[in-house]
Amino acid sequence: MQKCSPINLVQTGRNRYEMSIYSGELTTECVLKQVSRLKKAFPGIPVEFYDILTDRLKECNFNDKRLIDSVNNVIDNCKYPIPTIADFISFDKLVKLYNYEAMCKKVSEWGIKVWKEYKKIKVKDKMYWYDLSEINQ
């Protein structure tokens, strides 16, 4: 189960993490534009829904790009007459984080060039790496 995280991390197991590819801020202008799109796509959504959705977006550290992608995903894939807040909040694109042991294994398989293709990040006082190409996809 995904949880909202201030640093956009999701723990997928003991000492295993994934990181959201999204970062940045959520602007009022973007929220208003996306709410307008949703009102056109789903005219049956009650007005109060948008207040709760906006609160949840802020608390779950959404940014403009993630909100736009989330709204597009719901518009394209919602199978019910009206979407739920969870349909928006659960949308994310994650990249796997590798610990030092996993990176050493990659070096033994692919050579030292691996270190240039991964970027490191500190998670709970431990170093992890993620594949830069996954972020760029």
OpenMM code with the backbone's topology and positions (N, CA, C; nanometers):
from openmm import Vec3, app, unit

residues = "MET GLN LYS CYS SER PRO ILE ASN LEU VAL GLN THR GLY ARG ASN ARG TYR GLU MET SER ILE TYR SER GLY GLU LEU THR THR GLU CYS VAL LEU LYS GLN VAL SER ARG LEU LYS LYS ALA PHE PRO GLY ILE PRO VAL GLU PHE TYR ASP ILE LEU THR ASP ARG LEU LYS GLU CYS ASN PHE ASN ASP LYS ARG LEU ILE ASP SER VAL ASN ASN VAL ILE ASP ASN CYS LYS TYR PRO ILE PRO THR ILE ALA ASP PHE ILE SER PHE ASP LYS LEU VAL LYS LEU TYR ASN TYR GLU ALA MET CYS LYS LYS VAL SER GLU TRP GLY ILE LYS VAL TRP LYS GLU TYR LYS LYS ILE LYS VAL LYS ASP LYS MET TYR TRP TYR ASP LEU SER GLU ILE ASN GLN".split()
positions = [
    Vec3(0.0845, -0.1188, 0.0000),
    Vec3(0.0000, 0.0000, 0.0000),
    Vec3(0.0883, 0.1242, 0.0000),
    Vec3(0.0602, 0.2169, -0.0880),
    Vec3(0.1389, 0.3382, -0.0982),
    Vec3(0.0979, 0.4352, 0.0112),
    Vec3(0.1967, 0.5002, 0.0693),
    Vec3(0.1692, 0.6015, 0.1700),
    Vec3(0.2244, 0.7338, 0.1220),
    Vec3(0.1624, 0.8420, 0.1651),
    Vec3(0.2130, 0.9736, 0.1311),
    Vec3(0.3421, 0.9961, 0.2075),
    Vec3(0.4405, 1.0506, 0.1408),
    Vec3(0.5702, 1.0698, 0.2019),
    Vec3(0.6238, 1.2076, 0.1674),
    Vec3(0.6791, 1.2790, 0.2658),
    Vec3(0.7296, 1.4125, 0.2361),
    Vec3(0.8482, 1.4106, 0.1400),
    Vec3(0.9200, 1.2997, 0.1291),
    Vec3(1.0318, 1.2940, 0.0357),
    Vec3(1.0022, 1.1974, -0.0786),
    Vec3(0.8760, 1.1687, -0.1010),
    Vec3(0.8311, 1.0882, -0.2148),
    Vec3(0.8965, 0.9512, -0.2214),
    Vec3(0.9094, 0.8859, -0.1080),
    Vec3(0.9631, 0.7502, -0.1017),
    Vec3(0.8536, 0.6527, -0.0638),
    Vec3(0.8645, 0.5320, -0.1176),
    Vec3(0.7722, 0.4248, -0.0843),
    Vec3(0.8557, 0.3064, -0.0406),
    Vec3(0.8289, 0.2546, 0.0786),
    Vec3(0.9010, 0.1366, 0.1252),
    Vec3(0.8300, 0.0132, 0.0717),
    Vec3(0.9061, -0.0704, -0.0022),
    Vec3(0.8473, -0.1880, -0.0657),
    Vec3(0.8858, -0.3172, 0.0040),
    Vec3(0.9626, -0.3081, 0.1082),
    Vec3(1.0064, -0.4240, 0.1844),
    Vec3(1.1104, -0.3799, 0.2854),
    Vec3(1.1643, -0.4750, 0.3582),
    Vec3(1.2650, -0.4412, 0.4581),
    Vec3(1.3897, -0.3883, 0.3877),
    Vec3(1.4247, -0.2652, 0.4148),
    Vec3(1.5400, -0.1980, 0.3539),
    Vec3(1.5297, -0.1875, 0.2013),
    Vec3(1.4089, -0.1931, 0.1473),
    Vec3(1.3891, -0.1745, 0.0032),
    Vec3(1.2954, -0.0566, -0.0170),
    Vec3(1.3357, 0.0299, -0.1074),
    Vec3(1.2591, 0.1512, -0.1323),
    Vec3(1.2442, 0.1745, -0.2813),
    Vec3(1.1420, 0.2513, -0.3133),
    Vec3(1.1256, 0.3066, -0.4460),
    Vec3(1.1041, 0.4560, -0.4268),
    Vec3(1.1403, 0.5325, -0.5276),
    Vec3(1.1310, 0.6771, -0.5187),
    Vec3(1.0468, 0.7286, -0.6343),
    Vec3(0.9620, 0.8250, -0.6040),
    Vec3(0.8818, 0.8871, -0.7085),
    Vec3(0.9720, 0.9651, -0.8027),
    Vec3(0.9395, 0.9620, -0.9317),
    Vec3(1.0163, 1.0405, -1.0281),
    Vec3(0.9755, 1.1869, -1.0229),
    Vec3(0.8655, 1.2175, -0.9547),
    Vec3(0.8126, 1.3531, -0.9520),
    Vec3(0.8724, 1.4339, -0.8375),
    Vec3(0.9064, 1.5575, -0.8676),
    Vec3(0.9500, 1.6499, -0.7632),
    Vec3(0.9139, 1.7908, -0.8081),
    Vec3(0.9093, 1.8805, -0.7152),
    Vec3(0.8738, 2.0190, -0.7466),
    Vec3(0.7541, 2.0623, -0.6658),
    Vec3(0.7003, 2.1758, -0.7029),
    Vec3(0.5900, 2.2314, -0.6242),
    Vec3(0.4559, 2.2165, -0.6948),
    Vec3(0.3520, 2.2265, -0.6146),
    Vec3(0.2148, 2.2251, -0.6642),
    Vec3(0.1651, 2.3688, -0.6615),
    Vec3(0.1364, 2.4236, -0.7785),
    Vec3(0.0932, 2.5632, -0.7853),
    Vec3(-0.0589, 2.5735, -0.7901),
    Vec3(-0.1083, 2.6825, -0.7398),
    Vec3(-0.2522, 2.7082, -0.7413),
    Vec3(-0.3040, 2.7121, -0.8843),
    Vec3(-0.2276, 2.7717, -0.9736),
    Vec3(-0.2675, 2.7809, -1.1142),
    Vec3(-0.2896, 2.6419, -1.1742),
    Vec3(-0.1992, 2.5497, -1.1465),
    Vec3(-0.2123, 2.4137, -1.1995),
    Vec3(-0.3339, 2.3435, -1.1400),
    Vec3(-0.3544, 2.3579, -1.0095),
    Vec3(-0.4698, 2.2942, -0.9442),
    Vec3(-0.5990, 2.3456, -1.0060),
    Vec3(-0.6097, 2.4763, -1.0242),
    Vec3(-0.7311, 2.5344, -1.0819),
    Vec3(-0.7554, 2.4844, -1.2243),
    Vec3(-0.6502, 2.4756, -1.3028),
    Vec3(-0.6640, 2.4284, -1.4410),
    Vec3(-0.7084, 2.2822, -1.4450),
    Vec3(-0.6508, 2.1993, -1.3576),
    Vec3(-0.6861, 2.0574, -1.3568),
    Vec3(-0.8263, 2.0353, -1.3008),
    Vec3(-0.8655, 2.1128, -1.2013),
    Vec3(-1.0020, 2.1043, -1.1491),
    Vec3(-1.1010, 2.1425, -1.2592),
    Vec3(-1.0697, 2.2429, -1.3368),
    Vec3(-1.1553, 2.2832, -1.4479),
    Vec3(-1.1701, 2.1695, -1.5497),
    Vec3(-1.0609, 2.1028, -1.5807),
    Vec3(-1.0663, 1.9892, -1.6732),
    Vec3(-1.1539, 1.8777, -1.6163),
    Vec3(-1.1386, 1.8515, -1.4861),
    Vec3(-1.2174, 1.7450, -1.4226),
    Vec3(-1.3666, 1.7783, -1.4223),
    Vec3(-1.3987, 1.9044, -1.4000),
    Vec3(-1.5395, 1.9450, -1.4010),
    Vec3(-1.6016, 1.9214, -1.5385),
    Vec3(-1.5236, 1.9423, -1.6428),
    Vec3(-1.5728, 1.9189, -1.7789),
    Vec3(-1.5837, 1.7691, -1.8090),
    Vec3(-1.4863, 1.6925, -1.7621),
    Vec3(-1.4852, 1.5488, -1.7897),
    Vec3(-1.5853, 1.4725, -1.7047),
    Vec3(-1.6049, 1.5181, -1.5808),
    Vec3(-1.6950, 1.4498, -1.4863),
    Vec3(-1.7891, 1.5529, -1.4229),
    Vec3(-1.8906, 1.5981, -1.4949),
    Vec3(-1.9778, 1.7034, -1.4428),
    Vec3(-2.0583, 1.6627, -1.3193),
    Vec3(-2.0665, 1.5335, -1.2902),
    Vec3(-2.1440, 1.4872, -1.1754),
    Vec3(-2.0697, 1.4919, -1.0425),
    Vec3(-1.9432, 1.5295, -1.0435),
    Vec3(-1.8660, 1.5350, -0.9181),
    Vec3(-1.9140, 1.6541, -0.8349),
    Vec3(-1.9476, 1.6298, -0.7068),
    Vec3(-1.9909, 1.7408, -0.6215),
    Vec3(-1.8749, 1.8377, -0.5932),
    Vec3(-1.9072, 1.9637, -0.5734),
    Vec3(-1.8077, 2.0690, -0.5514),
    Vec3(-1.7181, 2.0375, -0.4307),
    Vec3(-1.7743, 1.9794, -0.3254),
    Vec3(-1.6978, 1.9489, -0.2040),
    Vec3(-1.5823, 1.8509, -0.2318),
    Vec3(-1.5979, 1.7680, -0.3316),
    Vec3(-1.4949, 1.6715, -0.3699),
    Vec3(-1.3621, 1.7427, -0.3955),
    Vec3(-1.3680, 1.8565, -0.4622),
    Vec3(-1.2455, 1.9266, -0.5018),
    Vec3(-1.1715, 1.9856, -0.3822),
    Vec3(-1.2444, 2.0247, -0.2785),
    Vec3(-1.1791, 2.0739, -0.1561),
    Vec3(-1.0979, 1.9624, -0.0906),
    Vec3(-1.1591, 1.8461, -0.0793),
    Vec3(-1.0901, 1.7323, -0.0180),
    Vec3(-0.9745, 1.6873, -0.1070),
    Vec3(-0.9972, 1.6811, -0.2373),
    Vec3(-0.8910, 1.6417, -0.3298),
    Vec3(-0.7712, 1.7354, -0.3175),
    Vec3(-0.7957, 1.8641, -0.3159),
    Vec3(-0.6868, 1.9622, -0.3049),
    Vec3(-0.6099, 1.9447, -0.1747),
    Vec3(-0.6808, 1.9232, -0.0648),
    Vec3(-0.6136, 1.8991, 0.0640),
    Vec3(-0.5255, 1.7752, 0.0568),
    Vec3(-0.5770, 1.6680, -0.0014),
    Vec3(-0.5008, 1.5428, -0.0117),
    Vec3(-0.3793, 1.5584, -0.1038),
    Vec3(-0.3945, 1.6329, -0.2126),
    Vec3(-0.2823, 1.6560, -0.3035),
    Vec3(-0.1680, 1.7261, -0.2313),
    Vec3(-0.2025, 1.8254, -0.1518),
    Vec3(-0.1004, 1.8993, -0.0763),
    Vec3(-0.0347, 1.8098, 0.0279),
    Vec3(-0.1162, 1.7360, 0.1019),
    Vec3(-0.0617, 1.6509, 0.2081),
    Vec3(0.0256, 1.5387, 0.1523),
    Vec3(-0.0049, 1.4930, 0.0320),
    Vec3(0.0717, 1.3853, -0.0303),
    Vec3(0.1833, 1.4384, -0.1203),
    Vec3(0.2130, 1.5663, -0.1067),
    Vec3(0.3259, 1.6286, -0.1757),
    Vec3(0.3228, 1.6137, -0.3267),
    Vec3(0.2053, 1.6322, -0.3838),
    Vec3(0.1953, 1.6326, -0.5289),
    Vec3(0.2651, 1.7562, -0.5830),
    Vec3(0.3079, 1.7485, -0.7070),
    Vec3(0.3579, 1.8656, -0.7774),
    Vec3(0.2768, 1.8803, -0.9059),
    Vec3(0.3045, 1.9854, -0.9802),
    Vec3(0.2258, 2.0127, -1.1001),
    Vec3(0.2268, 1.8961, -1.1990),
    Vec3(0.3436, 1.8439, -1.2301),
    Vec3(0.3548, 1.7378, -1.3312),
    Vec3(0.2807, 1.6113, -1.2864),
    Vec3(0.2965, 1.5740, -1.1603),
    Vec3(0.2278, 1.4535, -1.1114),
    Vec3(0.0761, 1.4738, -1.1146),
    Vec3(0.0290, 1.5931, -1.0796),
    Vec3(-0.1147, 1.6193, -1.0842),
    Vec3(-0.1669, 1.6099, -1.2273),
    Vec3(-0.0973, 1.6711, -1.3210),
    Vec3(-0.1399, 1.6658, -1.4613),
    Vec3(-0.1440, 1.5217, -1.5096),
    Vec3(-0.0387, 1.4456, -1.4813),
    Vec3(-0.0347, 1.3051, -1.5232),
    Vec3(-0.1454, 1.2247, -1.4561),
    Vec3(-0.1722, 1.2536, -1.3290),
    Vec3(-0.2771, 1.1834, -1.2550),
    Vec3(-0.4151, 1.2125, -1.3142),
    Vec3(-0.4417, 1.3381, -1.3424),
    Vec3(-0.5707, 1.3765, -1.4007),
    Vec3(-0.5863, 1.3125, -1.5383),
    Vec3(-0.4816, 1.3174, -1.6199),
    Vec3(-0.4877, 1.2534, -1.7517),
    Vec3(-0.5158, 1.1043, -1.7391),
    Vec3(-0.4508, 1.0396, -1.6440),
    Vec3(-0.4705, 0.8963, -1.6220),
    Vec3(-0.6146, 0.8657, -1.5816),
    Vec3(-0.6699, 0.9455, -1.4914),
    Vec3(-0.8082, 0.9224, -1.4478),
    Vec3(-0.9057, 0.9482, -1.5623),
    Vec3(-0.8851, 1.0550, -1.6370),
    Vec3(-0.9741, 1.0844, -1.7502),
    Vec3(-0.9693, 0.9693, -1.8511),
    Vec3(-0.8506, 0.9166, -1.8748),
    Vec3(-0.8349, 0.8087, -1.9732),
    Vec3(-0.8835, 0.6730, -1.9234),
    Vec3(-0.8816, 0.6490, -1.7922),
    Vec3(-0.9030, 0.5137, -1.7413),
    Vec3(-1.0166, 0.4946, -1.6418),
    Vec3(-1.0843, 0.5988, -1.6015),
    Vec3(-1.1915, 0.5847, -1.5015),
    Vec3(-1.3073, 0.5035, -1.5607),
    Vec3(-1.3417, 0.3938, -1.4946),
    Vec3(-1.4458, 0.3039, -1.5443),
    Vec3(-1.5816, 0.3277, -1.4778),
    Vec3(-1.5855, 0.4133, -1.3797),
    Vec3(-1.7106, 0.4409, -1.3087),
    Vec3(-1.7593, 0.5801, -1.3460),
    Vec3(-1.8824, 0.6104, -1.3133),
    Vec3(-1.9332, 0.7435, -1.3492),
    Vec3(-1.8503, 0.8581, -1.2890),
    Vec3(-1.8047, 0.8392, -1.1675),
    Vec3(-1.7220, 0.9437, -1.1058),
    Vec3(-1.6003, 0.8794, -1.0393),
    Vec3(-1.4835, 0.9435, -1.0535),
    Vec3(-1.3628, 0.8893, -0.9905),
    Vec3(-1.3629, 0.9138, -0.8397),
    Vec3(-1.2761, 0.8428, -0.7713),
    Vec3(-1.2574, 0.8640, -0.6277),
    Vec3(-1.1288, 0.9426, -0.6061),
    Vec3(-1.1140, 0.9972, -0.4894),
    Vec3(-0.9902, 1.0689, -0.4556),
    Vec3(-0.8720, 0.9727, -0.4638),
    Vec3(-0.8933, 0.8491, -0.4240),
    Vec3(-0.7855, 0.7496, -0.4304),
    Vec3(-0.7366, 0.7272, -0.5733),
    Vec3(-0.8236, 0.7423, -0.6720),
    Vec3(-0.7819, 0.7275, -0.8117),
    Vec3(-0.6734, 0.8289, -0.8475),
    Vec3(-0.6788, 0.9458, -0.7879),
    Vec3(-0.5787, 1.0499, -0.8149),
    Vec3(-0.4551, 1.0315, -0.7272),
    Vec3(-0.4769, 1.0136, -0.5989),
    Vec3(-0.3667, 1.0072, -0.5025),
    Vec3(-0.2767, 0.8867, -0.5261),
    Vec3(-0.3336, 0.7766, -0.5710),
    Vec3(-0.2534, 0.6550, -0.5882),
    Vec3(-0.1646, 0.6605, -0.7129),
    Vec3(-0.1854, 0.7592, -0.7987),
    Vec3(-0.1046, 0.7662, -0.9208),
    Vec3(0.0366, 0.8154, -0.8893),
    Vec3(0.1342, 0.7409, -0.9353),
    Vec3(0.2740, 0.7801, -0.9212),
    Vec3(0.3569, 0.6953, -1.0156),
    Vec3(0.4742, 0.7414, -1.0471),
    Vec3(0.5709, 0.6637, -1.1236),
    Vec3(0.6944, 0.6511, -1.0361),
    Vec3(0.7327, 0.5267, -1.0081),
    Vec3(0.8399, 0.4998, -0.9126),
    Vec3(0.9608, 0.4364, -0.9803),
    Vec3(1.0769, 0.4650, -0.9242),
    Vec3(1.2001, 0.3988, -0.9669),
    Vec3(1.2566, 0.3239, -0.8471),
    Vec3(1.3167, 0.2106, -0.8746),
    Vec3(1.3735, 0.1272, -0.7696),
    Vec3(1.5032, 0.1881, -0.7178),
    Vec3(1.5221, 0.1795, -0.5870),
    Vec3(1.6465, 0.2224, -0.5246),
    Vec3(1.7293, 0.0986, -0.4916),
    Vec3(1.8587, 0.1060, -0.5192),
    Vec3(1.9502, -0.0069, -0.4965),
    Vec3(2.0456, 0.0267, -0.3831),
    Vec3(2.0700, -0.0716, -0.2939),
    Vec3(2.1663, -0.0507, -0.1870),
    Vec3(2.3083, -0.0774, -0.2389),
    Vec3(2.4077, -0.0582, -0.1529),
    Vec3(2.5481, -0.0721, -0.1933),
    Vec3(2.5785, -0.2135, -0.2430),
    Vec3(2.5249, -0.3119, -0.1747),
    Vec3(2.5484, -0.4516, -0.2146),
    Vec3(2.4973, -0.4777, -0.3567),
    Vec3(2.3783, -0.4286, -0.3858),
    Vec3(2.3209, -0.4466, -0.5196),
    Vec3(2.4031, -0.3732, -0.6243),
    Vec3(2.4532, -0.2553, -0.5877),
    Vec3(2.5361, -0.1797, -0.6825),
    Vec3(2.6683, -0.2513, -0.7091),
    Vec3(2.7263, -0.3108, -0.6063),
    Vec3(2.8511, -0.3863, -0.6258),
    Vec3(2.8270, -0.5047, -0.7200),
    Vec3(2.7114, -0.5676, -0.7070),
    Vec3(2.6776, -0.6778, -0.7958),
    Vec3(2.6655, -0.6281, -0.9401),
    Vec3(2.6036, -0.5106, -0.9569),
    Vec3(2.5919, -0.4527, -1.0901),
    Vec3(2.7298, -0.4219, -1.1491),
    Vec3(2.8212, -0.3735, -1.0642),
    Vec3(2.9571, -0.3431, -1.1107),
    Vec3(3.0257, -0.4704, -1.1579),
    Vec3(3.0071, -0.5790, -1.0835),
    Vec3(3.0717, -0.7044, -1.1240),
    Vec3(3.0141, -0.7576, -1.2556),
    Vec3(2.8879, -0.7251, -1.2838),
    Vec3(2.8243, -0.7705, -1.4077),
    Vec3(2.8506, -0.6764, -1.5253),
    Vec3(2.8456, -0.5466, -1.5002),
    Vec3(2.8492, -0.4485, -1.6084),
    Vec3(2.9759, -0.3628, -1.6111),
    Vec3(3.0542, -0.3692, -1.5063),
    Vec3(3.1760, -0.2881, -1.5012),
    Vec3(3.1547, -0.1565, -1.4296),
    Vec3(3.2631, -0.0845, -1.4150),
    Vec3(3.2640, 0.0388, -1.3360),
    Vec3(3.1774, 0.1503, -1.3957),
    Vec3(3.1454, 0.1423, -1.5232),
    Vec3(3.0618, 0.2443, -1.5875),
    Vec3(2.9244, 0.2569, -1.5210),
    Vec3(2.8835, 0.1533, -1.4490),
    Vec3(2.7538, 0.1542, -1.3807),
    Vec3(2.7420, 0.2751, -1.2879),
    Vec3(2.8506, 0.3120, -1.2207),
    Vec3(2.8446, 0.4221, -1.1242),
    Vec3(2.8049, 0.5537, -1.1908),
    Vec3(2.8344, 0.5693, -1.3198),
    Vec3(2.7985, 0.6925, -1.3915),
    Vec3(2.6513, 0.6938, -1.4319),
    Vec3(2.5906, 0.5773, -1.4369),
    Vec3(2.4524, 0.5660, -1.4813),
    Vec3(2.3519, 0.5704, -1.3663),
    Vec3(2.4033, 0.5776, -1.2440),
    Vec3(2.3191, 0.5801, -1.1249),
    Vec3(2.3531, 0.7023, -1.0410),
    Vec3(2.2532, 0.7535, -0.9736),
    Vec3(2.2727, 0.8673, -0.8842),
    Vec3(2.2409, 0.8219, -0.7423),
    Vec3(2.3166, 0.8723, -0.6455),
    Vec3(2.2926, 0.8280, -0.5075),
    Vec3(2.2014, 0.9234, -0.4325),
    Vec3(2.1352, 0.8640, -0.3331),
    Vec3(2.0438, 0.9381, -0.2463),
    Vec3(2.0499, 0.8750, -0.1078),
    Vec3(2.0365, 0.9567, -0.0054),
    Vec3(2.0400, 0.9074, 0.1317),
    Vec3(1.8977, 0.8831, 0.1813),
    Vec3(1.8728, 0.7623, 0.2321),
    Vec3(1.7416, 0.7244, 0.2848),
    Vec3(1.7625, 0.6658, 0.4239),
    Vec3(1.7055, 0.7328, 0.5232),
    Vec3(1.7167, 0.6852, 0.6618),
    Vec3(1.8602, 0.6495, 0.6966),
    Vec3(1.9513, 0.7425, 0.6736),
    Vec3(2.0933, 0.7304, 0.7058),
    Vec3(2.1675, 0.6219, 0.6289),
    Vec3(2.1107, 0.5727, 0.5191),
    Vec3(2.1780, 0.4748, 0.4336),
    Vec3(2.1796, 0.5269, 0.2913),
    Vec3(2.2833, 0.4906, 0.2178),
    Vec3(2.2951, 0.5342, 0.0797),
    Vec3(2.2274, 0.4338, -0.0145),
    Vec3(2.1548, 0.4869, -0.1104),
    Vec3(2.0920, 0.4083, -0.2153),
    Vec3(2.1207, 0.4763, -0.3485),
    Vec3(2.1018, 0.4027, -0.4577),
    Vec3(2.1238, 0.4549, -0.5916),
    Vec3(2.0017, 0.4237, -0.6776),
    Vec3(1.9771, 0.5114, -0.7747),
    Vec3(1.8699, 0.4861, -0.8705),
    Vec3(1.9234, 0.5070, -1.0107),
    Vec3(1.8623, 0.4365, -1.1038),
    Vec3(1.9031, 0.4383, -1.2445),
    Vec3(1.8529, 0.5675, -1.3085),
    Vec3(1.9438, 0.6502, -1.3564),
    Vec3(1.9070, 0.7775, -1.4183),
    Vec3(1.8189, 0.7596, -1.5402),
    Vec3(1.8376, 0.6496, -1.6136),
    Vec3(1.7583, 0.6280, -1.7336),
    Vec3(1.6109, 0.6044, -1.7004),
    Vec3(1.5811, 0.5503, -1.5822),
    Vec3(1.4414, 0.5298, -1.5423),
    Vec3(1.3727, 0.6641, -1.5197),
    Vec3(1.4459, 0.7606, -1.4679),
    Vec3(1.3891, 0.8936, -1.4445),
    Vec3(1.3582, 0.9605, -1.5782),
    Vec3(1.4447, 0.9416, -1.6743),
    Vec3(1.4301, 1.0084, -1.8042),
    Vec3(1.3220, 0.9465, -1.8927),
    Vec3(1.2767, 0.8256, -1.8605),
    Vec3(1.1751, 0.7610, -1.9452),
    Vec3(1.0474, 0.8336, -1.9292),
] * unit.nanometer
topology = app.Topology()
chain = topology.addChain("A")
for resn in residues:
    res = topology.addResidue(resn, chain)
    for name in ("N", "CA", "C"):
        topology.addAtom(name, app.Element.getBySymbol(name[0]), res)
